[in-house]
Amino acid sequence: MTIKPIRCDADLHTAFKQLEAVFQAPAGSEQADERDVLVTLIEAYEQKHYPIGPADPVEAIKFRMEQQNLTPKDLEPYIGSSGRVSEVLNRKRRLSLQMVKKLHVGLRIPFESLLATG
């Protein structure tokens, strides 16, 4: 096992190539250990150099709608009238704290996504 620190994108590319070779290694093998170390190094490099912040609140709601085949009408218990739902989905109205709580509890959308500012 020859593993080196990932300091640049070229190193990242090399680490991915190494990972491909050991990705399906059986648990407990030396290759599995190599895979686990490579995954940790790759994740650390990507989090530092390519961070992904929380989703935009409206995008988080739309994503959940798509996942659960919801219509804007289905959001009324969480957001309010159809007009208010439309305003939120079209970014003409911000979510209130009460809406955030209801969406979090009812649709299990993470608070950090609903409270994100972009």
ChimeraX commands (.cxc) that place a marker at each C-alpha (Angstrom):
marker #1 position 0.00,0.00,0.00 radius 0.5
marker #1 position 1.53,3.27,-1.17 radius 0.5
marker #1 position -0.60,6.20,-0.12 radius 0.5
marker #1 position 0.50,9.81,-0.33 radius 0.5
marker #1 position -1.12,13.04,0.84 radius 0.5
marker #1 position -3.48,14.76,-1.59 radius 0.5
marker #1 position -2.15,18.28,-2.13 radius 0.5
marker #1 position -3.53,19.19,-5.56 radius 0.5
marker #1 position -6.07,18.06,-8.16 radius 0.5
marker #1 position -3.44,15.90,-9.88 radius 0.5
marker #1 position -2.92,14.04,-6.59 radius 0.5
marker #1 position -6.70,13.73,-6.30 radius 0.5
marker #1 position -6.89,12.17,-9.75 radius 0.5
marker #1 position -4.15,9.69,-8.80 radius 0.5
marker #1 position -5.97,8.82,-5.57 radius 0.5
marker #1 position -9.18,8.14,-7.52 radius 0.5
marker #1 position -7.27,5.81,-9.85 radius 0.5
marker #1 position -5.89,3.94,-6.83 radius 0.5
marker #1 position -9.36,3.81,-5.32 radius 0.5
marker #1 position -10.81,2.26,-8.49 radius 0.5
marker #1 position -8.34,-0.61,-8.19 radius 0.5
marker #1 position -9.33,-1.47,-4.60 radius 0.5
marker #1 position -12.94,-0.30,-4.45 radius 0.5
marker #1 position -14.49,-3.80,-4.40 radius 0.5
marker #1 position -11.93,-5.31,-2.01 radius 0.5
marker #1 position -13.26,-7.83,0.49 radius 0.5
marker #1 position -13.68,-6.59,4.06 radius 0.5
marker #1 position -10.68,-7.15,6.29 radius 0.5
marker #1 position -8.19,-7.32,3.44 radius 0.5
marker #1 position -5.18,-5.04,3.00 radius 0.5
marker #1 position -6.88,-3.62,-0.09 radius 0.5
marker #1 position -9.97,-2.79,1.97 radius 0.5
marker #1 position -7.76,-0.90,4.42 radius 0.5
marker #1 position -6.22,0.97,1.50 radius 0.5
marker #1 position -9.71,1.79,0.20 radius 0.5
marker #1 position -10.79,3.17,3.57 radius 0.5
marker #1 position -7.70,5.38,3.88 radius 0.5
marker #1 position -8.09,6.66,0.31 radius 0.5
marker #1 position -11.77,7.49,0.85 radius 0.5
marker #1 position -10.88,9.45,3.99 radius 0.5
marker #1 position -8.12,11.39,2.19 radius 0.5
marker #1 position -10.32,12.12,-0.83 radius 0.5
marker #1 position -13.24,13.30,1.31 radius 0.5
marker #1 position -10.96,15.59,3.35 radius 0.5
marker #1 position -9.44,17.14,0.23 radius 0.5
marker #1 position -12.82,17.65,-1.44 radius 0.5
marker #1 position -14.39,19.19,1.67 radius 0.5
marker #1 position -11.50,21.64,1.93 radius 0.5
marker #1 position -11.24,22.58,-1.76 radius 0.5
marker #1 position -14.77,21.96,-3.08 radius 0.5
marker #1 position -17.14,22.54,-0.15 radius 0.5
marker #1 position -20.82,22.04,-0.73 radius 0.5
marker #1 position -22.99,24.23,1.45 radius 0.5
marker #1 position -26.55,23.56,2.46 radius 0.5
marker #1 position -29.19,23.63,-0.23 radius 0.5
marker #1 position -31.13,26.76,-1.03 radius 0.5
marker #1 position -34.44,26.63,0.92 radius 0.5
marker #1 position -36.66,26.73,-2.18 radius 0.5
marker #1 position -34.52,24.10,-3.92 radius 0.5
marker #1 position -34.71,21.91,-0.81 radius 0.5
marker #1 position -38.52,22.16,-0.85 radius 0.5
marker #1 position -38.69,21.43,-4.59 radius 0.5
marker #1 position -36.36,18.47,-4.16 radius 0.5
marker #1 position -38.58,17.02,-1.43 radius 0.5
marker #1 position -41.65,17.65,-3.60 radius 0.5
marker #1 position -40.04,15.70,-6.42 radius 0.5
marker #1 position -39.00,12.86,-4.10 radius 0.5
marker #1 position -42.48,12.46,-2.67 radius 0.5
marker #1 position -44.47,13.40,-5.78 radius 0.5
marker #1 position -46.00,16.37,-3.99 radius 0.5
marker #1 position -47.88,19.22,-5.62 radius 0.5
marker #1 position -47.95,22.82,-4.42 radius 0.5
marker #1 position -51.37,22.02,-2.92 radius 0.5
marker #1 position -49.68,19.43,-0.68 radius 0.5
marker #1 position -47.53,22.20,0.83 radius 0.5
marker #1 position -50.48,24.24,2.10 radius 0.5
marker #1 position -50.52,22.60,5.57 radius 0.5
marker #1 position -46.90,23.67,6.02 radius 0.5
marker #1 position -46.77,27.06,4.28 radius 0.5
marker #1 position -50.34,28.37,4.12 radius 0.5
marker #1 position -52.70,29.33,1.32 radius 0.5
marker #1 position -52.05,28.44,-2.30 radius 0.5
marker #1 position -51.04,32.04,-2.94 radius 0.5
marker #1 position -48.47,31.92,-0.15 radius 0.5
marker #1 position -47.10,28.59,-1.43 radius 0.5
marker #1 position -46.75,30.11,-4.89 radius 0.5
marker #1 position -44.95,33.16,-3.48 radius 0.5
marker #1 position -42.49,30.96,-1.58 radius 0.5
marker #1 position -41.81,28.67,-4.55 radius 0.5
marker #1 position -41.31,31.70,-6.82 radius 0.5
marker #1 position -39.01,33.38,-4.28 radius 0.5
marker #1 position -41.33,36.32,-3.72 radius 0.5
marker #1 position -41.79,35.49,-0.03 radius 0.5
marker #1 position -39.26,34.22,2.48 radius 0.5
marker #1 position -40.05,31.32,4.78 radius 0.5
marker #1 position -41.21,32.29,8.25 radius 0.5
marker #1 position -39.87,30.47,11.28 radius 0.5
marker #1 position -43.24,28.77,11.68 radius 0.5
marker #1 position -43.11,27.53,8.06 radius 0.5
marker #1 position -39.58,26.25,8.60 radius 0.5
marker #1 position -40.65,24.29,11.68 radius 0.5
marker #1 position -43.66,22.79,9.92 radius 0.5
marker #1 position -41.65,21.83,6.82 radius 0.5
marker #1 position -38.94,20.27,8.99 radius 0.5
marker #1 position -41.37,18.22,11.07 radius 0.5
marker #1 position -43.84,17.37,8.32 radius 0.5
marker #1 position -41.56,16.78,5.35 radius 0.5
marker #1 position -38.30,16.11,7.21 radius 0.5
marker #1 position -36.38,18.80,5.36 radius 0.5
marker #1 position -33.22,19.61,7.37 radius 0.5
marker #1 position -33.26,22.89,9.28 radius 0.5
marker #1 position -29.88,23.87,7.78 radius 0.5
marker #1 position -31.35,23.68,4.27 radius 0.5
marker #1 position -34.47,25.64,5.18 radius 0.5
marker #1 position -32.54,28.33,7.01 radius 0.5
marker #1 position -29.73,28.68,4.46 radius 0.5
marker #1 position -29.24,32.06,2.90 radius 0.5
marker #1 position -27.83,32.31,-0.53 radius 0.5
marker link #1:1,2 radius 0.2
marker link #1:2,3 radius 0.2
marker link #1:3,4 radius 0.2
marker link #1:4,5 radius 0.2
marker link #1:5,6 radius 0.2
marker link #1:6,7 radius 0.2
marker link #1:7,8 radius 0.2
marker link #1:8,9 radius 0.2
marker link #1:9,10 radius 0.2
marker link #1:10,11 radius 0.2
marker link #1:11,12 radius 0.2
marker link #1:12,13 radius 0.2
marker link #1:13,14 radius 0.2
marker link #1:14,15 radius 0.2
marker link #1:15,16 radius 0.2
marker link #1:16,17 radius 0.2
marker link #1:17,18 radius 0.2
marker link #1:18,19 radius 0.2
marker link #1:19,20 radius 0.2
marker link #1:20,21 radius 0.2
marker link #1:21,22 radius 0.2
marker link #1:22,23 radius 0.2
marker link #1:23,24 radius 0.2
marker link #1:24,25 radius 0.2
marker link #1:25,26 radius 0.2
marker link #1:26,27 radius 0.2
marker link #1:27,28 radius 0.2
marker link #1:28,29 radius 0.2
marker link #1:29,30 radius 0.2
marker link #1:30,31 radius 0.2
marker link #1:31,32 radius 0.2
marker link #1:32,33 radius 0.2
marker link #1:33,34 radius 0.2
marker link #1:34,35 radius 0.2
marker link #1:35,36 radius 0.2
marker link #1:36,37 radius 0.2
marker link #1:37,38 radius 0.2
marker link #1:38,39 radius 0.2
marker link #1:39,40 radius 0.2
marker link #1:40,41 radius 0.2
marker link #1:41,42 radius 0.2
marker link #1:42,43 radius 0.2
marker link #1:43,44 radius 0.2
marker link #1:44,45 radius 0.2
marker link #1:45,46 radius 0.2
marker link #1:46,47 radius 0.2
marker link #1:47,48 radius 0.2
marker link #1:48,49 radius 0.2
marker link #1:49,50 radius 0.2
marker link #1:50,51 radius 0.2
marker link #1:51,52 radius 0.2
marker link #1:52,53 radius 0.2
marker link #1:53,54 radius 0.2
marker link #1:54,55 radius 0.2
marker link #1:55,56 radius 0.2
marker link #1:56,57 radius 0.2
marker link #1:57,58 radius 0.2
marker link #1:58,59 radius 0.2
marker link #1:59,60 radius 0.2
marker link #1:60,61 radius 0.2
marker link #1:61,62 radius 0.2
marker link #1:62,63 radius 0.2
marker link #1:63,64 radius 0.2
marker link #1:64,65 radius 0.2
marker link #1:65,66 radius 0.2
marker link #1:66,67 radius 0.2
marker link #1:67,68 radius 0.2
marker link #1:68,69 radius 0.2
marker link #1:69,70 radius 0.2
marker link #1:70,71 radius 0.2
marker link #1:71,72 radius 0.2
marker link #1:72,73 radius 0.2
marker link #1:73,74 radius 0.2
marker link #1:74,75 radius 0.2
marker link #1:75,76 radius 0.2
marker link #1:76,77 radius 0.2
marker link #1:77,78 radius 0.2
marker link #1:78,79 radius 0.2
marker link #1:79,80 radius 0.2
marker link #1:80,81 radius 0.2
marker link #1:81,82 radius 0.2
marker link #1:82,83 radius 0.2
marker link #1:83,84 radius 0.2
marker link #1:84,85 radius 0.2
marker link #1:85,86 radius 0.2
marker link #1:86,87 radius 0.2
marker link #1:87,88 radius 0.2
marker link #1:88,89 radius 0.2
marker link #1:89,90 radius 0.2
marker link #1:90,91 radius 0.2
marker link #1:91,92 radius 0.2
marker link #1:92,93 radius 0.2
marker link #1:93,94 radius 0.2
marker link #1:94,95 radius 0.2
marker link #1:95,96 radius 0.2
marker link #1:96,97 radius 0.2
marker link #1:97,98 radius 0.2
marker link #1:98,99 radius 0.2
marker link #1:99,100 radius 0.2
marker link #1:100,101 radius 0.2
marker link #1:101,102 radius 0.2
marker link #1:102,103 radius 0.2
marker link #1:103,104 radius 0.2
marker link #1:104,105 radius 0.2
marker link #1:105,106 radius 0.2
marker link #1:106,107 radius 0.2
marker link #1:107,108 radius 0.2
marker link #1:108,109 radius 0.2
marker link #1:109,110 radius 0.2
marker link #1:110,111 radius 0.2
marker link #1:111,112 radius 0.2
marker link #1:112,113 radius 0.2
marker link #1:113,114 radius 0.2
marker link #1:114,115 radius 0.2
marker link #1:115,116 radius 0.2
marker link #1:116,117 radius 0.2
marker link #1:117,118 radius 0.2
view
